[in-house]
Amino acid sequence: MHLRYDLLLNPLVIICSLLSVIIPLAVQYVNRYLHTHGDPPWKQSNEEKERNND
């Protein structure tokens, strides 16, 4: 099997590969941030309640 290096070094392929990692990580970070600041009190654990009260 012959590997095509010209395809792998294409700038569009490199950019899309990086975005395929960056976008899910960014969505996970935003989701975690929204849950820590936006969950109602009955959905928060005891540790989160203590952290928010300080």
VMD Tcl script that builds the backbone (N, CA, C; Angstrom):
set m [mol new atoms 162]
animate dup $m
set s [atomselect $m all]
$s set {name element resname resid chain x y z} {
  {N N MET 1 A 0.840 -1.179 0.000}
  {CA C MET 1 A 0.000 0.000 0.000}
  {C C MET 1 A 0.883 1.239 0.000}
  {N N HIS 2 A 0.619 2.133 -0.906}
  {CA C HIS 2 A 1.426 3.331 -1.063}
  {C C HIS 2 A 0.743 4.500 -0.359}
  {N N LEU 3 A 1.465 5.148 0.562}
  {CA C LEU 3 A 0.926 6.275 1.312}
  {C C LEU 3 A 1.173 7.564 0.543}
  {N N ARG 4 A 0.141 8.340 0.356}
  {CA C ARG 4 A 0.265 9.599 -0.389}
  {C C ARG 4 A 0.578 10.735 0.569}
  {N N TYR 5 A 1.850 11.155 0.598}
  {CA C TYR 5 A 2.264 12.223 1.487}
  {C C TYR 5 A 1.757 13.580 1.025}
  {N N ASP 6 A 1.536 13.730 -0.262}
  {CA C ASP 6 A 1.021 15.009 -0.746}
  {C C ASP 6 A -0.384 15.272 -0.212}
  {N N LEU 7 A -1.165 14.224 -0.003}
  {CA C LEU 7 A -2.501 14.384 0.560}
  {C C LEU 7 A -2.430 14.697 2.052}
  {N N LEU 8 A -1.495 14.059 2.756}
  {CA C LEU 8 A -1.370 14.283 4.193}
  {C C LEU 8 A -0.835 15.676 4.517}
  {N N LEU 9 A -0.043 16.238 3.636}
  {CA C LEU 9 A 0.551 17.542 3.892}
  {C C LEU 9 A -0.281 18.688 3.329}
  {N N ASN 10 A -1.426 18.385 2.811}
  {CA C ASN 10 A -2.326 19.413 2.318}
  {C C ASN 10 A -2.777 20.275 3.503}
  {N N PRO 11 A -2.664 21.603 3.403}
  {CA C PRO 11 A -3.044 22.467 4.528}
  {C C PRO 11 A -4.502 22.293 4.962}
  {N N LEU 12 A -5.390 22.043 4.028}
  {CA C LEU 12 A -6.789 21.857 4.390}
  {C C LEU 12 A -6.974 20.599 5.237}
  {N N VAL 13 A -6.248 19.539 4.924}
  {CA C VAL 13 A -6.333 18.302 5.702}
  {C C VAL 13 A -5.794 18.529 7.104}
  {N N ILE 14 A -4.708 19.266 7.217}
  {CA C ILE 14 A -4.121 19.541 8.528}
  {C C ILE 14 A -5.069 20.392 9.371}
  {N N ILE 15 A -5.656 21.420 8.771}
  {CA C ILE 15 A -6.578 22.294 9.495}
  {C C ILE 15 A -7.810 21.516 9.955}
  {N N CYS 16 A -8.372 20.707 9.100}
  {CA C CYS 16 A -9.556 19.925 9.471}
  {C C CYS 16 A -9.232 18.892 10.540}
  {N N SER 17 A -8.041 18.330 10.491}
  {CA C SER 17 A -7.639 17.371 11.524}
  {C C SER 17 A -7.517 18.054 12.881}
  {N N LEU 18 A -6.932 19.231 12.901}
  {CA C LEU 18 A -6.832 19.971 14.158}
  {C C LEU 18 A -8.208 20.383 14.671}
  {N N LEU 19 A -9.070 20.822 13.778}
  {CA C LEU 19 A -10.414 21.223 14.196}
  {C C LEU 19 A -11.232 20.049 14.712}
  {N N SER 20 A -10.966 18.858 14.189}
  {CA C SER 20 A -11.709 17.688 14.660}
  {C C SER 20 A -11.341 17.326 16.092}
  {N N VAL 21 A -10.238 17.837 16.603}
  {CA C VAL 21 A -9.863 17.638 17.996}
  {C C VAL 21 A -10.276 18.843 18.842}
  {N N ILE 22 A -10.071 20.040 18.320}
  {CA C ILE 22 A -10.313 21.259 19.086}
  {C C ILE 22 A -11.800 21.485 19.345}
  {N N ILE 23 A -12.650 21.266 18.361}
  {CA C ILE 23 A -14.082 21.552 18.512}
  {C C ILE 23 A -14.733 20.679 19.591}
  {N N PRO 24 A -14.533 19.345 19.610}
  {CA C PRO 24 A -15.144 18.564 20.699}
  {C C PRO 24 A -14.621 18.944 22.083}
  {N N LEU 25 A -13.332 19.264 22.190}
  {CA C LEU 25 A -12.797 19.685 23.483}
  {C C LEU 25 A -13.409 21.010 23.927}
  {N N ALA 26 A -13.594 21.931 23.000}
  {CA C ALA 26 A -14.208 23.213 23.336}
  {C C ALA 26 A -15.662 23.035 23.750}
  {N N VAL 27 A -16.390 22.171 23.073}
  {CA C VAL 27 A -17.788 21.916 23.437}
  {C C VAL 27 A -17.866 21.288 24.821}
  {N N GLN 28 A -16.971 20.354 25.118}
  {CA C GLN 28 A -16.954 19.727 26.437}
  {C C GLN 28 A -16.637 20.757 27.523}
  {N N TYR 29 A -15.692 21.658 27.270}
  {CA C TYR 29 A -15.332 22.676 28.246}
  {C C TYR 29 A -16.499 23.631 28.498}
  {N N VAL 30 A -17.161 24.073 27.439}
  {CA C VAL 30 A -18.300 24.982 27.581}
  {C C VAL 30 A -19.441 24.282 28.308}
  {N N ASN 31 A -19.693 23.025 27.981}
  {CA C ASN 31 A -20.758 22.265 28.634}
  {C C ASN 31 A -20.478 22.125 30.132}
  {N N ARG 32 A -19.243 21.811 30.492}
  {CA C ARG 32 A -18.881 21.686 31.904}
  {C C ARG 32 A -19.039 23.029 32.615}
  {N N TYR 33 A -18.623 24.112 31.966}
  {CA C TYR 33 A -18.744 25.445 32.557}
  {C C TYR 33 A -20.211 25.809 32.790}
  {N N LEU 34 A -21.056 25.541 31.802}
  {CA C LEU 34 A -22.471 25.858 31.942}
  {C C LEU 34 A -23.130 25.029 33.037}
  {N N HIS 35 A -22.732 23.774 33.171}
  {CA C HIS 35 A -23.317 22.928 34.212}
  {C C HIS 35 A -22.878 23.355 35.609}
  {N N THR 36 A -21.647 23.817 35.763}
  {CA C THR 36 A -21.194 24.225 37.093}
  {C C THR 36 A -21.883 25.503 37.535}
  {N N HIS 37 A -22.236 26.376 36.608}
  {CA C HIS 37 A -22.843 27.654 36.981}
  {C C HIS 37 A -24.347 27.704 36.761}
  {N N GLY 38 A -24.913 26.734 36.079}
  {CA C GLY 38 A -26.313 26.844 35.744}
  {C C GLY 38 A -27.212 25.745 36.258}
  {N N ASP 39 A -26.655 24.707 36.886}
  {CA C ASP 39 A -27.496 23.625 37.384}
  {C C ASP 39 A -28.305 24.103 38.585}
  {N N PRO 40 A -29.557 23.694 38.692}
  {CA C PRO 40 A -30.353 24.045 39.868}
  {C C PRO 40 A -29.798 23.348 41.115}
  {N N PRO 41 A -30.136 23.849 42.293}
  {CA C PRO 41 A -29.550 23.295 43.531}
  {C C PRO 41 A -29.813 21.811 43.736}
  {N N TRP 42 A -30.948 21.291 43.307}
  {CA C TRP 42 A -31.231 19.877 43.550}
  {C C TRP 42 A -30.438 18.951 42.642}
  {N N LYS 43 A -29.782 19.487 41.617}
  {CA C LYS 43 A -28.946 18.651 40.751}
  {C C LYS 43 A -27.471 18.719 41.138}
  {N N GLN 44 A -27.115 19.595 42.047}
  {CA C GLN 44 A -25.718 19.736 42.438}
  {C C GLN 44 A -25.388 18.770 43.563}
  {N N SER 45 A -24.132 18.319 43.568}
  {CA C SER 45 A -23.682 17.450 44.652}
  {C C SER 45 A -23.330 18.307 45.866}
  {N N ASN 46 A -23.070 17.675 46.996}
  {CA C ASN 46 A -22.748 18.409 48.224}
  {C C ASN 46 A -21.461 19.207 48.080}
  {N N GLU 47 A -20.457 18.648 47.400}
  {CA C GLU 47 A -19.189 19.359 47.211}
  {C C GLU 47 A -19.391 20.622 46.391}
  {N N GLU 48 A -20.214 20.549 45.352}
  {CA C GLU 48 A -20.463 21.716 44.518}
  {C C GLU 48 A -21.228 22.776 45.300}
  {N N LYS 49 A -22.161 22.367 46.157}
  {CA C LYS 49 A -22.908 23.325 46.968}
  {C C LYS 49 A -21.973 24.061 47.910}
  {N N GLU 50 A -21.030 23.330 48.536}
  {CA C GLU 50 A -20.092 23.964 49.440}
  {C C GLU 50 A -19.169 24.911 48.709}
  {N N ARG 51 A -18.734 24.536 47.511}
  {CA C ARG 51 A -17.864 25.410 46.730}
  {C C ARG 51 A -18.589 26.675 46.310}
  {N N ASN 52 A -19.859 26.585 45.943}
  {CA C ASN 52 A -20.616 27.750 45.497}
  {C C ASN 52 A -20.976 28.673 46.650}
  {N N ASN 53 A -21.074 28.149 47.864}
  {CA C ASN 53 A -21.409 28.980 49.017}
  {C C ASN 53 A -20.211 29.792 49.507}
  {N N ASP 54 A -19.010 29.363 49.198}
  {CA C ASP 54 A -17.797 30.073 49.662}
  {C C ASP 54 A -17.556 31.335 48.885}
}
mol reanalyze $m
mol bondsrecalc $m
mol representation Tube
mol addrep $m
